[in-house]
């Protein structure tokens, strides 16, 4: 049985009106991200991968490579 996700609006979305926001949901082994204006489409990743992405964004450096 699939458990329903509990979506939360990002605090970085500010006071945006309507659906102009980023939302996150956590499940036991994954983190889910979506834009409020397209809730049917979302990305799923691991907490570790998301932490690495955020660390790279915060540092303002690095390069993006494609596999």
Helices and strands as residue ranges (DSSP letters): E 8-9, G 11-13, E 22-27, E 30-35, G 36-38, E 42-45, H 47-59
